[in-house]
């Protein structure tokens, strides 16, 4: 995913304005030197119309390990329908490089509006 052409325009008339909870762990880095990973938990940005669907801007800092952490700022995939009008979003990307390395991660957001019918 690229940050090129990320829209920061609000979805003023988007009738299903919402955010998603996102939790995850990075893949292990420095397997031979100092094997470790990081965790993250965040609320996405509001829905941004895209390709007949929508995406969410996602920005987070990971937890700290051995005095360093990592950051990410990018976009989710478009909505992926699951059931009963609900959907999730996906991302496969890398964190910022800190302490001489970065981490790959993947996430699927939690569903939108989990308690609404």
N, CA and C of each residue as an Amber inpcrd file, in Angstrom:
protein
   351
   0.8300000  -1.1750000   0.0000000   0.0000000   0.0000000   0.0000000
   0.8750000   1.2380000   0.0000000   0.4430000   2.2100000  -0.7290000
   1.2110000   3.4340000  -0.8460000   0.4150000   4.5900000  -0.2880000
   1.1290000   5.5930000   0.1850000   0.4350000   6.7750000   0.6660000
   0.1690000   7.7520000  -0.4690000   0.5680000   7.4110000  -1.7000000
   0.2980000   8.2850000  -2.8270000  -1.2100000   8.4480000  -2.9930000
  -1.6180000   9.6440000  -3.2380000  -3.0210000   9.9550000  -3.5010000
  -3.9540000   9.6430000  -2.3470000  -3.4690000   9.6250000  -1.1150000
  -4.3530000   9.4370000   0.0290000  -5.2170000  10.6780000   0.1760000
  -6.5050000  10.4710000   0.2020000  -7.4270000  11.5860000   0.3780000
  -7.6130000  11.8560000   1.8550000  -7.5360000  13.0990000   2.2270000
  -7.8110000  13.4540000   3.6180000  -9.1380000  14.2010000   3.7100000
  -9.8920000  14.1990000   2.6190000 -11.1840000  14.8600000   2.5960000
 -12.1850000  14.0890000   3.4470000 -12.9240000  14.7780000   4.2390000
 -13.9440000  14.1580000   5.0740000 -15.0780000  13.6320000   4.2120000
 -15.7180000  12.5720000   4.6550000 -16.8750000  12.0080000   3.9500000
 -18.1370000  12.6830000   4.4480000 -18.2680000  13.9520000   4.1940000
 -19.3630000  14.7240000   4.7930000 -20.7300000  14.1000000   4.5750000
 -20.9900000  13.5590000   3.3860000 -22.2960000  13.0040000   3.0880000
 -22.3020000  11.4860000   3.1110000 -21.2440000  10.8750000   3.5580000
 -21.1860000   9.4190000   3.6010000 -22.1020000   8.9400000   4.7230000
 -23.1700000   8.2360000   4.3590000 -24.1950000   7.9080000   5.3430000
 -23.7790000   6.8320000   6.3400000 -22.7020000   6.1360000   6.0840000
 -22.2530000   5.0960000   7.0050000 -20.8850000   5.4600000   7.5710000
 -20.7660000   6.6870000   8.0640000 -19.4740000   7.1180000   8.6200000
 -19.1460000   6.2730000   9.8460000 -17.9210000   5.7740000   9.9060000
 -17.5500000   4.8650000  10.9800000 -16.0350000   4.7360000  11.0510000
 -15.5740000   4.0820000  12.0950000 -14.1600000   3.7520000  12.2670000
 -14.0750000   2.2620000  12.6070000 -12.8670000   1.7310000  12.6520000
 -12.6470000   0.3270000  13.0050000 -11.5810000   0.2180000  14.0820000
 -11.7330000  -0.7720000  14.9290000 -10.6740000  -1.1250000  15.8640000
  -9.6780000  -2.0150000  15.1190000  -8.4000000  -1.8020000  15.4050000
  -7.3490000  -2.5990000  14.7670000  -6.3610000  -3.0120000  15.8490000
  -6.1010000  -4.2930000  15.9430000  -5.0930000  -4.7940000  16.8680000
  -4.2060000  -5.7710000  16.1040000  -2.9410000  -5.8490000  16.4820000
  -2.0750000  -6.7820000  15.7830000  -0.6880000  -6.8480000  16.3670000
   0.0910000  -7.7230000  15.7800000   1.4940000  -7.9020000  16.1300000
   2.3090000  -7.8940000  14.8500000   3.5060000  -7.3700000  14.9420000
   4.4090000  -7.4030000  13.7960000   5.0380000  -8.7860000  13.6990000
   5.6240000  -9.0710000  12.5380000   6.3990000 -10.2920000  12.3890000
   7.7280000 -10.1260000  13.1220000   8.3490000 -11.2040000  13.4700000
   9.6210000 -11.1710000  14.1910000  10.7260000 -10.6380000  13.2880000
  11.5520000  -9.7600000  13.8320000  12.7280000  -9.2240000  13.1300000
  13.9740000  -9.6170000  13.9150000  15.1120000  -9.4520000  13.3030000
  16.4110000  -9.7450000  13.9150000  16.4620000 -11.1490000  14.5040000
  16.0380000 -12.1290000  13.7250000  15.9590000 -13.5110000  14.2020000
  17.2870000 -14.0300000  14.7510000  18.3940000 -13.6440000  14.1610000
  19.6940000 -14.1630000  14.5940000  20.3460000 -13.3220000  15.6880000
  20.0310000 -12.0340000  15.7490000  20.6880000 -11.1440000  16.7120000
  19.8800000 -10.9420000  17.9920000  18.6480000 -10.5100000  17.8300000
  17.8090000 -10.1450000  18.9750000  16.3460000 -10.3170000  18.5730000
  15.9330000 -11.5390000  18.3440000  14.5910000 -11.8250000  17.8240000
  13.5110000 -11.1870000  18.7020000  12.6250000 -10.4260000  18.0430000
  11.5270000  -9.7910000  18.7760000  10.4560000  -9.3180000  17.8060000
   9.2990000  -9.0170000  18.3540000   8.2370000  -8.3810000  17.5890000
   7.6170000  -7.2910000  18.4570000   6.6160000  -6.6220000  17.9220000
   5.9300000  -5.5380000  18.6270000   4.4300000  -5.7190000  18.4570000
   3.6620000  -5.0780000  19.3320000   2.2030000  -5.0980000  19.2410000
   1.6770000  -3.6880000  19.0150000   0.4550000  -3.6190000  18.4720000
  -0.1870000  -2.3210000  18.2590000  -1.6940000  -2.4620000  18.4120000
  -2.3350000  -1.3760000  18.8410000  -3.7880000  -1.2950000  18.9660000
  -4.1760000   0.1400000  18.6320000  -5.1550000   0.3180000  17.7490000
  -5.4840000   1.6520000  17.2590000  -6.9300000   1.6920000  16.7700000
  -7.4750000   2.8790000  16.7070000  -8.7530000   3.1250000  16.0400000
  -8.4320000   3.7930000  14.7130000  -8.9900000   3.2880000  13.6370000
  -8.7260000   3.8610000  12.3120000  -9.2940000   5.2710000  12.2070000
  -8.9110000   5.9560000  11.1510000  -9.5400000   7.2240000  10.8140000
 -10.9220000   6.9600000  10.2270000 -11.6620000   8.0210000   9.9970000
 -13.0050000   7.9200000   9.4050000 -12.9270000   7.3750000   7.9800000
 -14.0470000   6.8680000   7.4840000 -14.1210000   6.3200000   6.1380000
 -13.8300000   7.3970000   5.0920000 -13.0290000   7.0210000   4.0950000
 -12.6890000   7.9100000   2.9820000 -13.1250000   7.2070000   1.6940000
 -14.0460000   7.7950000   0.9090000 -14.5110000   7.1480000  -0.3160000
 -13.3440000   6.7930000  -1.2360000 -13.4180000   5.5980000  -1.8360000
 -12.3560000   5.1310000  -2.7210000 -12.8750000   3.9890000  -3.5920000
 -12.7560000   4.1230000  -4.8930000 -13.0470000   3.0370000  -5.8500000
 -14.4230000   2.4090000  -5.6340000 -15.4390000   3.2280000  -5.4090000
 -16.7900000   2.7150000  -5.2040000 -17.0040000   2.0940000  -3.8380000
 -16.0370000   2.1900000  -2.9750000 -16.1040000   1.6450000  -1.6170000
 -15.5380000   2.7050000  -0.6860000 -14.6850000   2.3100000   0.2400000
 -14.0020000   3.2580000   1.1080000 -12.7790000   2.5990000   1.7280000
 -11.8670000   3.4170000   2.2100000 -10.6760000   2.9760000   2.9340000
 -10.6190000   3.7580000   4.2390000  -9.6420000   3.4190000   5.0730000
  -9.4220000   4.1540000   6.3200000  -7.9380000   4.4800000   6.4410000
  -7.6320000   5.6880000   6.8570000  -6.2510000   6.0290000   7.1830000
  -5.9330000   5.3700000   8.5230000  -4.7300000   4.8260000   8.6240000
  -4.3100000   4.1130000   9.8290000  -2.9370000   4.6320000  10.2330000
  -2.8100000   5.0870000  11.4710000  -1.5390000   5.5800000  12.0050000
  -1.3580000   5.0100000  13.4000000  -0.1760000   4.4430000  13.6550000
   0.0740000   3.9180000  14.9980000   1.5580000   3.8820000  15.3230000
   1.8340000   3.7860000  16.6110000   3.1580000   3.4800000  17.1420000
   3.0360000   2.1300000  17.8370000   4.0400000   1.2900000  17.6880000
   4.0240000  -0.0100000  18.3510000   4.4020000   0.1410000  19.8140000
   4.2840000  -0.9390000  20.5580000   4.8220000  -0.9570000  21.9150000
   6.3500000  -0.9350000  21.8180000   6.9940000  -0.7680000  22.9420000
   8.4530000  -0.6300000  22.9820000   9.1110000  -1.9650000  23.3310000
  10.2620000  -2.2090000  22.7170000  11.0680000  -3.3790000  23.0440000
  12.5270000  -2.9370000  23.0730000  13.2170000  -3.2200000  24.1260000
  14.6430000  -2.9200000  24.2520000  14.9540000  -1.4650000  23.8720000
  14.0570000  -0.5590000  24.2950000  14.2940000   0.8670000  24.0990000
  13.9290000   1.4340000  22.7430000  13.2120000   0.6860000  21.9160000
  12.7980000   1.2620000  20.6320000  11.3600000   0.8310000  20.2980000
  10.7530000   1.5950000  19.4060000   9.4280000   1.2690000  18.8930000
   9.4230000   1.5920000  17.4050000   8.3110000   1.3230000  16.7380000
   8.1740000   1.5840000  15.3060000   6.8620000   2.3100000  15.0570000
   6.7750000   2.9700000  13.9070000   5.5710000   3.7040000  13.5400000
   5.0910000   3.2700000  12.1670000   3.8160000   3.5520000  11.9000000
   3.2240000   3.2860000  10.5860000   2.1810000   4.3450000  10.3050000
   2.1040000   4.7660000   9.0700000   1.0410000   5.6530000   8.6160000
   0.7300000   5.2970000   7.1690000  -0.4970000   4.8590000   6.9140000
  -0.8910000   4.4600000   5.5650000  -2.3850000   4.2500000   5.5080000
  -2.8190000   3.4090000   4.5650000  -4.2410000   3.1690000   4.3610000
  -4.5640000   1.6920000   4.3910000  -5.8000000   1.3930000   4.7630000
  -6.3150000   0.0290000   4.7020000  -6.7290000  -0.2860000   3.2720000
  -7.0950000  -1.5200000   3.0530000  -7.7140000  -1.9000000   1.7800000
  -9.1200000  -1.3030000   1.7260000  -9.7800000  -1.4650000   0.5930000
 -11.1970000  -1.1220000   0.5120000 -11.9660000  -2.1300000   1.3690000
 -13.2260000  -1.8630000   1.6140000 -14.0490000  -2.7260000   2.4600000
 -14.1450000  -4.1350000   1.8750000 -14.0630000  -5.1270000   2.7600000
 -14.2160000  -6.5330000   2.3890000 -15.4860000  -7.0320000   3.0830000
 -16.5770000  -7.2480000   2.3160000 -17.8350000  -7.6900000   2.9260000
 -17.6600000  -9.0400000   3.6220000 -18.3120000  -9.2040000   4.7870000
 -18.2410000 -10.5060000   5.4570000 -19.6270000 -11.1280000   5.6010000
 -20.5600000 -10.4940000   6.2850000 -21.9220000 -11.0260000   6.3810000
 -22.8330000  -9.9560000   6.9600000 -24.1240000 -10.0970000   6.7020000
 -25.1320000  -9.2000000   7.2760000 -24.7950000  -7.7210000   7.1020000
 -24.2110000  -7.3520000   5.9770000 -23.8830000  -5.9550000   5.7160000
 -22.6480000  -5.4600000   6.4440000 -21.9630000  -6.3240000   7.1490000
 -20.7440000  -5.9490000   7.8730000 -19.5360000  -6.0920000   6.9510000
 -18.4370000  -5.4620000   7.3650000 -17.2200000  -5.5630000   6.5680000
 -15.9910000  -5.3740000   7.4390000 -14.8440000  -5.7300000   6.8810000
 -13.5470000  -5.5290000   7.5210000 -12.6220000  -4.8890000   6.4930000
 -11.4180000  -4.5490000   6.9200000 -10.3760000  -4.0190000   6.0370000
  -9.0930000  -4.7760000   6.3130000  -8.2050000  -4.7900000   5.3200000
  -6.9630000  -5.5570000   5.3960000  -5.7870000  -4.6360000   5.1030000
  -4.6330000  -4.9650000   5.6440000  -3.4020000  -4.2620000   5.2810000
  -2.2260000  -5.2220000   5.4040000  -1.2560000  -5.0520000   4.5340000
   0.0000000  -5.8020000   4.5470000   1.0700000  -4.7660000   4.2530000
   1.8820000  -4.4050000   5.2480000   2.8310000  -3.3020000   5.0700000
   4.0210000  -3.4880000   6.0060000   4.8570000  -2.4550000   6.0860000
   6.0300000  -2.4710000   6.9760000   6.0200000  -1.2210000   7.8510000
   6.5890000  -1.3800000   9.0310000   6.7220000  -0.2560000   9.9570000
   7.9080000   0.6090000   9.5420000   8.0820000   1.7020000  10.2400000
   9.2790000   2.5350000  10.0800000  10.5000000   1.7360000  10.5360000
  11.6710000   2.1490000  10.0760000  12.9250000   1.5120000  10.5040000
  13.4500000   2.2380000  11.7330000  13.6730000   1.4890000  12.7990000
  14.2650000   2.0010000  14.0350000  15.1840000   0.9130000  14.5760000
  16.2470000   1.2990000  15.2440000  17.1970000   0.3440000  15.8100000
  17.7560000  -0.5860000  14.7290000  17.8810000  -0.0690000  13.5050000
  18.4840000  -0.8160000  12.4020000  17.5960000  -1.8300000  11.7070000
  16.2900000  -1.7770000  11.9350000  15.4040000  -2.7350000  11.2820000
  13.9680000  -2.2020000  11.2350000  13.1540000  -2.8380000  10.4080000
  11.7140000  -2.5780000  10.3690000  11.0110000  -3.9250000  10.5360000
   9.6940000  -3.8900000  10.6320000   8.9010000  -5.1150000  10.7930000
   7.7920000  -5.1320000   9.7670000   7.5590000  -6.2800000   9.1670000
   6.3850000  -6.4760000   8.3360000   5.2180000  -6.7890000   9.2720000
   4.0100000  -6.4300000   8.8370000   2.8130000  -6.7980000   9.6040000
   1.6480000  -6.9540000   8.6480000   0.6560000  -7.6800000   9.0910000
  -0.6180000  -7.8280000   8.3870000  -1.7040000  -7.6640000   9.4330000
  -2.8230000  -7.0700000   9.0280000  -3.9660000  -7.0410000   9.9380000
  -5.2590000  -7.0780000   9.1670000  -6.2770000  -7.5820000   9.8270000
  -7.6560000  -7.4440000   9.3840000  -8.3420000  -6.6780000  10.5090000
  -8.9940000  -5.5970000  10.1660000  -9.6730000  -4.7960000  11.1910000
 -10.7940000  -5.6070000  11.8270000 -11.2520000  -5.1610000  12.9700000
 -12.4580000  -5.7310000  13.5440000 -13.6410000  -5.2150000  12.7250000
 -14.7950000  -5.8710000  12.8330000 -15.9350000  -5.4930000  12.0100000
 -16.4400000  -4.0940000  12.3520000 -17.1040000  -3.4970000  11.3900000
 -17.7390000  -2.2060000  11.6200000 -19.0100000  -2.4130000  12.4300000
 -19.3450000  -1.4530000  13.2630000 -20.6170000  -1.4440000  14.0250000
 -20.9750000  -2.8110000  14.5980000 -20.1440000  -3.3650000  15.4790000
 -20.3750000  -4.7430000  15.9350000 -21.6750000  -4.9950000  16.6740000
 -22.2910000  -3.9840000  17.2840000 -23.5290000  -4.2450000  18.0220000
 -24.7880000  -3.7420000  17.3090000 -24.6200000  -3.1850000  16.1080000
 -25.7930000  -2.7420000  15.3570000 -26.3620000  -3.8900000  14.5590000
 -27.7030000  -3.9190000  14.4000000 -28.3620000  -4.9290000  13.5650000
 -28.2320000  -4.5510000  12.1140000
